[in-house]
Amino acid sequence: MAADEDTDLNDVIKEEQSRGRRTLDMKTRRERQQLLRDLRRLLNSGDERGFLQAMRSVGLKDGSPEFLEAWRVWRETQRR
């Protein structure tokens, strides 16, 4: 195989790989946007139980530093 053919093949492979990433990136972006909308709704409604469920749904474990920090921030925002 000639060097030009190798380069062309590599270019096609890179293009195909980047297409897959863009699709994944758009899906991830939409999921994050939905999560942010849901969190805003929970903040506005004062639904602490819903907020804690949302934190668990994104993978935060009860008692983890991240979970406790999110809960602390939640409570601070609700006092205002």
N, CA, C and O atoms as a printed pandas DataFrame, in Angstrom:
     atom_number atom_name residue_name chain_id  residue_number  x_coord  y_coord  z_coord
0              1         N          MET        A               1    0.850   -1.178    0.000
1              2        CA          MET        A               1    0.000    0.000    0.000
2              3         C          MET        A               1    0.894    1.239    0.000
3              4         O          MET        A               1    1.872    1.298    0.746
4              5         N          ALA        A               2    0.572    2.205   -0.813
5              6        CA          ALA        A               2    1.369    3.421   -0.924
6              7         C          ALA        A               2    1.098    4.338    0.263
7              8         O          ALA        A               2    0.069    4.232    0.929
8              9         N          ALA        A               3    2.029    5.226    0.508
9             10        CA          ALA        A               3    1.909    6.157    1.636
10            11         C          ALA        A               3    0.663    7.030    1.501
11            12         O          ALA        A               3    0.000    7.326    2.495
12            13         N          ASP        A               4    0.343    7.444    0.267
13            14        CA          ASP        A               4   -0.853    8.268    0.054
14            15         C          ASP        A               4   -2.119    7.500    0.421
15            16         O          ASP        A               4   -3.044    8.071    0.998
16            17         N          GLU        A               5   -2.165    6.226    0.097
17            18        CA          GLU        A               5   -3.335    5.409    0.418
18            19         C          GLU        A               5   -3.452    5.227    1.932
19            20         O          GLU        A               5   -4.556    5.237    2.477
20            21         N          ASP        A               6   -2.306    5.060    2.615
21            22        CA          ASP        A               6   -2.334    4.949    4.077
22            23         C          ASP        A               6   -2.878    6.219    4.706
23            24         O          ASP        A               6   -3.686    6.173    5.634
24            25         N          THR        A               7   -2.429    7.347    4.192
25            26        CA          THR        A               7   -2.887    8.632    4.716
26            27         C          THR        A               7   -4.378    8.804    4.487
27            28         O          THR        A               7   -5.099    9.241    5.383
28            29         N          ASP        A               8   -4.846    8.463    3.292
29            30        CA          ASP        A               8   -6.273    8.571    2.990
30            31         C          ASP        A               8   -7.098    7.671    3.907
31            32         O          ASP        A               8   -8.137    8.081    4.425
32            33         N          LEU        A               9   -6.627    6.446    4.099
33            34        CA          LEU        A               9   -7.335    5.511    4.961
34            35         C          LEU        A               9   -7.391    6.042    6.394
35            36         O          LEU        A               9   -8.439    5.986    7.037
36            37         N          ASN        A              10   -6.286    6.549    6.884
37            38        CA          ASN        A              10   -6.259    7.118    8.235
38            39         C          ASN        A              10   -7.195    8.315    8.355
39            40         O          ASN        A              10   -7.852    8.483    9.382
40            41         N          ASP        A              11   -7.264    9.145    7.326
41            42        CA          ASP        A              11   -8.173   10.295    7.341
42            43         C          ASP        A              11   -9.631    9.849    7.431
43            44         O          ASP        A              11  -10.421   10.425    8.179
44            45         N          VAL        A              12   -9.978    8.819    6.659
45            46        CA          VAL        A              12  -11.345    8.308    6.680
46            47         C          VAL        A              12  -11.670    7.723    8.056
47            48         O          VAL        A              12  -12.756    7.956    8.587
48            49         N          ILE        A              13  -10.747    6.974    8.627
49            50        CA          ILE        A              13  -10.956    6.382    9.953
50            51         C          ILE        A              13  -11.161    7.479   10.991
51            52         O          ILE        A              13  -12.074    7.387   11.811
52            53         N          LYS        A              14  -10.332    8.507   10.966
53            54        CA          LYS        A              14  -10.457    9.606   11.924
54            55         C          LYS        A              14  -11.793   10.322   11.774
55            56         O          LYS        A              14  -12.423   10.681   12.769
56            57         N          GLU        A              15  -12.226   10.529   10.535
57            58        CA          GLU        A              15  -13.502   11.201   10.295
58            59         C          GLU        A              15  -14.664   10.373   10.849
59            60         O          GLU        A              15  -15.561   10.912   11.497
60            61         N          GLU        A              16  -14.642    9.088   10.596
61            62        CA          GLU        A              16  -15.703    8.213   11.102
62            63         C          GLU        A              16  -15.724    8.194   12.630
63            64         O          GLU        A              16  -16.794    8.216   13.240
64            65         N          GLN        A              17  -14.563    8.153   13.235
65            66        CA          GLN        A              17  -14.490    8.147   14.692
66            67         C          GLN        A              17  -15.022    9.457   15.263
67            68         O          GLN        A              17  -15.719    9.450   16.278
68            69         N          SER        A              18  -14.705   10.566   14.632
69            70        CA          SER        A              18  -15.166   11.859   15.153
70            71         C          SER        A              18  -16.678   11.990   15.013
71            72         O          SER        A              18  -17.314   12.641   15.842
72            73         N          ARG        A              19  -17.262   11.392   13.990
73            74        CA          ARG        A              19  -18.721   11.427   13.845
74            75         C          ARG        A              19  -19.382   10.744   15.020
75            76         O          ARG        A              19  -20.369   11.253   15.552
76            77         N          GLY        A              20  -18.871    9.622   15.431
77            78        CA          GLY        A              20  -19.423    8.909   16.572
78            79         C          GLY        A              20  -19.323    9.726   17.840
79            80         O          GLY        A              20  -20.254    9.738   18.646
80            81         N          ARG        A              21  -18.213   10.405   18.027
81            82        CA          ARG        A              21  -18.031   11.225   19.227
82            83         C          ARG        A              21  -19.009   12.394   19.237
83            84         O          ARG        A              21  -19.563   12.734   20.283
84            85         N          ARG        A              22  -19.220   13.003   18.086
85            86        CA          ARG        A              22  -20.146   14.135   18.039
86            87         C          ARG        A              22  -21.552   13.701   18.425
87            88         O          ARG        A              22  -22.247   14.409   19.153
88            89         N          THR        A              23  -21.966   12.543   17.940
89            90        CA          THR        A              23  -23.283   12.034   18.293
90            91         C          THR        A              23  -23.361   11.796   19.790
91            92         O          THR        A              23  -24.341   12.173   20.432
92            93         N          LEU        A              24  -22.344   11.179   20.343
93            94        CA          LEU        A              24  -22.306   10.928   21.780
94            95         C          LEU        A              24  -22.276   12.243   22.549
95            96         O          LEU        A              24  -22.954   12.392   23.565
96            97         N          ASP        A              25  -21.488   13.192   22.062
97            98        CA          ASP        A              25  -21.410   14.492   22.724
98            99         C          ASP        A              25  -22.769   15.180   22.741
99           100         O          ASP        A              25  -23.143   15.778   23.750
100          101         N          MET        A              26  -23.512   15.106   21.644
101          102        CA          MET        A              26  -24.825   15.740   21.590
102          103         C          MET        A              26  -25.786   15.040   22.543
103          104         O          MET        A              26  -26.583   15.701   23.209
104          105         N          LYS        A              27  -25.725   13.722   22.617
105          106        CA          LYS        A              27  -26.585   12.990   23.537
106          107         C          LYS        A              27  -26.252   13.366   24.976
107          108         O          LYS        A              27  -27.150   13.612   25.780
108          109         N          THR        A              28  -24.973   13.409   25.298
109          110        CA          THR        A              28  -24.534   13.783   26.643
110          111         C          THR        A              28  -24.948   15.212   26.956
111          112         O          THR        A              28  -25.402   15.499   28.064
112          113         N          ARG        A              29  -24.798   16.099   26.001
113          114        CA          ARG        A              29  -25.188   17.503   26.201
114          115         C          ARG        A              29  -26.686   17.621   26.488
115          116         O          ARG        A              29  -27.093   18.357   27.387
116          117         N          ARG        A              30  -27.510   16.889   25.715
117          118        CA          ARG        A              30  -28.957   16.929   25.945
118          119         C          ARG        A              30  -29.303   16.374   27.330
119          120         O          ARG        A              30  -30.156   16.925   28.025
120          121         N          GLU        A              31  -28.646   15.291   27.727
121          122        CA          GLU        A              31  -28.906   14.714   29.048
122          123         C          GLU        A              31  -28.531   15.698   30.155
123          124         O          GLU        A              31  -29.264   15.840   31.134
124          125         N          ARG        A              32  -27.403   16.371   30.006
125          126        CA          ARG        A              32  -26.989   17.357   31.010
126          127         C          ARG        A              32  -27.958   18.525   31.069
127          128         O          ARG        A              32  -28.296   19.004   32.152
128          129         N          GLN        A              33  -28.407   18.987   29.896
129          130        CA          GLN        A              33  -29.360   20.089   29.867
130          131         C          GLN        A              33  -30.663   19.700   30.558
131          132         O          GLN        A              33  -31.247   20.501   31.289
132          133         N          GLN        A              34  -31.116   18.470   30.325
133          134        CA          GLN        A              34  -32.334   18.003   30.987
134          135         C          GLN        A              34  -32.117   17.923   32.491
135          136         O          GLN        A              34  -32.991   18.315   33.265
136          137         N          LEU        A              35  -30.972   17.423   32.908
137          138        CA          LEU        A              35  -30.663   17.339   34.337
138          139         C          LEU        A              35  -30.667   18.726   34.969
139          140         O          LEU        A              35  -31.210   18.908   36.058
140          141         N          LEU        A              36  -30.072   19.697   34.303
141          142        CA          LEU        A              36  -30.057   21.066   34.830
142          143         C          LEU        A              36  -31.462   21.637   34.943
143          144         O          LEU        A              36  -31.784   22.302   35.927
144          145         N          ARG        A              37  -32.307   21.381   33.936
145          146        CA          ARG        A              37  -33.704   21.851   34.011
146          147         C          ARG        A              37  -34.414   21.216   35.208
147          148         O          ARG        A              37  -35.128   21.885   35.956
148          149         N          ASP        A              38  -34.198   19.904   35.371
149          150        CA          ASP        A              38  -34.831   19.201   36.487
150          151         C          ASP        A              38  -34.347   19.748   37.831
151          152         O          ASP        A              38  -35.144   19.935   38.750
152          153         N          LEU        A              39  -33.053   20.001   37.945
153          154        CA          LEU        A              39  -32.507   20.532   39.202
154          155         C          LEU        A              39  -33.042   21.928   39.482
155          156         O          LEU        A              39  -33.352   22.252   40.628
156          157         N          ARG        A              40  -33.156   22.757   38.449
157          158        CA          ARG        A              40  -33.737   24.101   38.643
158          159         C          ARG        A              40  -35.175   24.002   39.144
159          160         O          ARG        A              40  -35.589   24.732   40.044
160          161         N          ARG        A              41  -35.928   23.078   38.538
161          162        CA          ARG        A              41  -37.317   22.886   38.969
162          163         C          ARG        A              41  -37.370   22.452   40.434
163          164         O          ARG        A              41  -38.202   22.932   41.204
164          165         N          LEU        A              42  -36.469   21.537   40.809
165          166        CA          LEU        A              42  -36.428   21.071   42.197
166          167         C          LEU        A              42  -36.035   22.196   43.148
167          168         O          LEU        A              42  -36.595   22.315   44.238
168          169         N          LEU        A              43  -35.079   23.015   42.740
169          170        CA          LEU        A              43  -34.679   24.147   43.581
170          171         C          LEU        A              43  -35.840   25.105   43.780
171          172         O          LEU        A              43  -36.081   25.583   44.888
172          173         N          ASN        A              44  -36.554   25.379   42.703
173          174        CA          ASN        A              44  -37.683   26.316   42.795
174          175         C          ASN        A              44  -38.835   25.753   43.610
175          176         O          ASN        A              44  -39.542   26.498   44.289
176          177         N          SER        A              45  -39.026   24.446   43.545
177          178        CA          SER        A              45  -40.157   23.842   44.252
178          179         C          SER        A              45  -39.839   23.537   45.712
179          180         O          SER        A              45  -40.749   23.361   46.522
180          181         N          GLY        A              46  -38.546   23.474   46.053
181          182        CA          GLY        A              46  -38.161   23.136   47.417
182          183         C          GLY        A              46  -38.297   21.657   47.734
183          184         O          GLY        A              46  -38.365   21.275   48.902
184          185         N          ASP        A              47  -38.338   20.817   46.698
185          186        CA          ASP        A              47  -38.526   19.371   46.861
186          187         C          ASP        A              47  -37.202   18.697   47.228
187          188         O          ASP        A              47  -36.463   18.234   46.358
188          189         N          GLU        A              48  -36.918   18.651   48.529
189          190        CA          GLU        A              48  -35.647   18.088   48.990
190          191         C          GLU        A              48  -35.543   16.600   48.667
191          192         O          GLU        A              48  -34.486   16.130   48.246
192          193         N          ARG        A              49  -36.599   15.878   48.856
193          194        CA          ARG        A              49  -36.581   14.438   48.553
194          195         C          ARG        A              49  -36.267   14.213   47.068
195          196         O          ARG        A              49  -35.463   13.346   46.724
196          197         N          GLY        A              50  -36.897   14.986   46.204
197          198        CA          GLY        A              50  -36.635   14.882   44.775
198          199         C          GLY        A              50  -35.196   15.230   44.442
199          200         O          GLY        A              50  -34.571   14.590   43.596
200          201         N          PHE        A              51  -34.671   16.255   45.118
201          202        CA          PHE        A              51  -33.279   16.646   44.897
202          203         C          PHE        A              51  -32.337   15.508   45.275
203          204         O          PHE        A              51  -31.412   15.192   44.526
204          205         N          LEU        A              52  -32.567   14.895   46.428
205          206        CA          LEU        A              52  -31.700   13.799   46.875
206          207         C          LEU        A              52  -31.802   12.608   45.925
207          208         O          LEU        A              52  -30.801   11.944   45.658
208          209         N          GLN        A              53  -32.988   12.336   45.421
209          210        CA          GLN        A              53  -33.151   11.260   44.442
210          211         C          GLN        A              53  -32.377   11.574   43.166
211          212         O          GLN        A              53  -31.764   10.688   42.570
212          213         N          ALA        A              54  -32.408   12.835   42.751
213          214        CA          ALA        A              54  -31.672   13.236   41.549
214          215         C          ALA        A              54  -30.170   13.050   41.748
215          216         O          ALA        A              54  -29.469   12.601   40.842
216          217         N          MET        A              55  -29.683   13.397   42.933
217          218        CA          MET        A              55  -28.252   13.217   43.218
218          219         C          MET        A              55  -27.872   11.734   43.150
219          220         O          MET        A              55  -26.811   11.376   42.640
220          221         N          ARG        A              56  -28.740   10.895   43.663
221          222        CA          ARG        A              56  -28.481    9.453   43.597
222          223         C          ARG        A              56  -28.528    8.955   42.155
223          224         O          ARG        A              56  -27.751    8.081   41.772
224          225         N          SER        A              57  -29.432    9.507   41.364
225          226        CA          SER        A              57  -29.585    9.045   39.981
226          227         C          SER        A              57  -28.378    9.385   39.118
227          228         O          SER        A              57  -28.140    8.727   38.106
228          229         N          VAL        A              58  -27.618   10.399   39.501
229          230        CA          VAL        A              58  -26.408   10.730   38.738
230          231         C          VAL        A              58  -25.180   10.025   39.307
231          232         O          VAL        A              58  -24.052   10.270   38.878
232          233         N          GLY        A              59  -25.418    9.143   40.282
233          234        CA          GLY        A              59  -24.326    8.302   40.763
234          235         C          GLY        A              59  -23.697    8.693   42.083
235          236         O          GLY        A              59  -22.749    8.046   42.527
236          237         N          LEU        A              60  -24.199    9.735   42.718
237          238        CA          LEU        A              60  -23.638   10.106   44.018
238          239         C          LEU        A              60  -24.177    9.164   45.083
239          240         O          LEU        A              60  -25.377    8.897   45.137
240          241         N          LYS        A              61  -23.300    8.671   45.913
241          242        CA          LYS        A              61  -23.671    7.742   46.980
242          243         C          LYS        A              61  -23.963    8.510   48.260
243          244         O          LYS        A              61  -23.275    9.476   48.591
244          245         N          ASP        A              62  -24.998    8.065   48.977
245          246        CA          ASP        A              62  -25.315    8.670   50.273
246          247         C          ASP        A              62  -24.068    8.657   51.148
247          248         O          ASP        A              62  -23.383    7.638   51.244
248          249         N          GLY        A              63  -23.776    9.775   51.778
249          250        CA          GLY        A              63  -22.643    9.849   52.683
250          251         C          GLY        A              63  -21.317   10.172   52.021
251          252         O          GLY        A              63  -20.337   10.450   52.711
252          253         N          SER        A              64  -21.266   10.140   50.674
253          254        CA          SER        A              64  -20.007   10.495   50.003
254          255         C          SER        A              64  -19.776   11.995   50.157
255          256         O          SER        A              64  -20.732   12.751   50.328
256          257         N          PRO        A              65  -18.522   12.436   50.098
257          258        CA          PRO        A              65  -18.255   13.877   50.226
258          259         C          PRO        A              65  -19.027   14.715   49.203
259          260         O          PRO        A              65  -19.511   15.800   49.526
260          261         N          GLU        A              66  -19.139   14.213   47.975
261          262        CA          GLU        A              66  -19.844   14.955   46.924
262          263         C          GLU        A              66  -21.333   15.060   47.231
263          264         O          GLU        A              66  -21.941   16.114   47.048
264          265         N          PHE        A              67  -21.917   13.956   47.700
265          266        CA          PHE        A              67  -23.336   13.944   48.051
266          267         C          PHE        A              67  -23.605   14.923   49.192
267          268         O          PHE        A              67  -24.539   15.722   49.135
268          269         N          LEU        A              68  -22.771   14.845   50.224
269          270        CA          LEU        A              68  -22.958   15.724   51.379
270          271         C          LEU        A              68  -22.777   17.186   51.017
271          272         O          LEU        A              68  -23.491   18.045   51.533
272          273         N          GLU        A              69  -21.831   17.479   50.136
273          274        CA          GLU        A              69  -21.625   18.865   49.695
274          275         C          GLU        A              69  -22.830   19.364   48.899
275          276         O          GLU        A              69  -23.286   20.490   49.098
276          277         N          ALA        A              70  -23.339   18.533   48.005
277          278        CA          ALA        A              70  -24.523   18.925   47.230
278          279         C          ALA        A              70  -25.701   19.186   48.157
279          280         O          ALA        A              70  -26.448   20.146   47.965
280          281         N          TRP        A              71  -25.865   18.336   49.156
281          282        CA          TRP        A              71  -26.961   18.488   50.113
282          283         C          TRP        A              71  -26.786   19.762   50.942
283          284         O          TRP        A              71  -27.762   20.458   51.224
284          285         N          ARG        A              72  -25.545   20.068   51.332
285          286        CA          ARG        A              72  -25.261   21.303   52.087
286          287         C          ARG        A              72  -25.637   22.527   51.249
287          288         O          ARG        A              72  -26.275   23.458   51.740
288          289         N          VAL        A              73  -25.231   22.508   49.976
289          290        CA          VAL        A              73  -25.536   23.630   49.086
290          291         C          VAL        A              73  -27.045   23.744   48.899
291          292         O          VAL        A              73  -27.588   24.849   48.882
292          293         N          TRP        A              74  -27.722   22.606   48.759
293          294        CA          TRP        A              74  -29.181   22.595   48.638
294          295         C          TRP        A              74  -29.824   23.324   49.819
295          296         O          TRP        A              74  -30.668   24.203   49.645
296          297         N          ARG        A              75  -29.408   22.941   51.006
297          298        CA          ARG        A              75  -30.008   23.522   52.208
298          299         C          ARG        A              75  -29.707   25.015   52.316
299          300         O          ARG        A              75  -30.553   25.796   52.750
300          301         N          GLU        A              76  -28.506   25.402   51.921
301          302        CA          GLU        A              76  -28.165   26.834   51.935
302          303         C          GLU        A              76  -29.071   27.617   51.002
303          304         O          GLU        A              76  -29.550   28.693   51.358
304          305         N          THR        A              77  -29.307   27.089   49.819
305          306        CA          THR        A              77  -30.134   27.818   48.848
306          307         C          THR        A              77  -31.589   27.866   49.289
307          308         O          THR        A              77  -32.306   28.803   48.938
308          309         N          GLN        A              78  -32.032   26.886   50.044
309          310        CA          GLN        A              78  -33.423   26.861   50.490
310          311         C          GLN        A              78  -33.672   27.821   51.643
311          312         O          GLN        A              78  -34.814   28.220   51.870
312          313         N          ARG        A              79  -32.639   28.198   52.371
313          314        CA          ARG        A              79  -32.790   29.150   53.493
314          315         C          ARG        A              79  -33.006   30.581   53.018
315          316         O          ARG        A              79  -33.518   31.414   53.766
316          317         N          ARG        A              80  -32.631   30.860   51.814
317          318        CA          ARG        A              80  -32.711   32.246   51.296
318          319         C          ARG        A              80  -34.105   32.654   51.001
319          320         O          ARG        A              80  -34.340   33.780   50.562
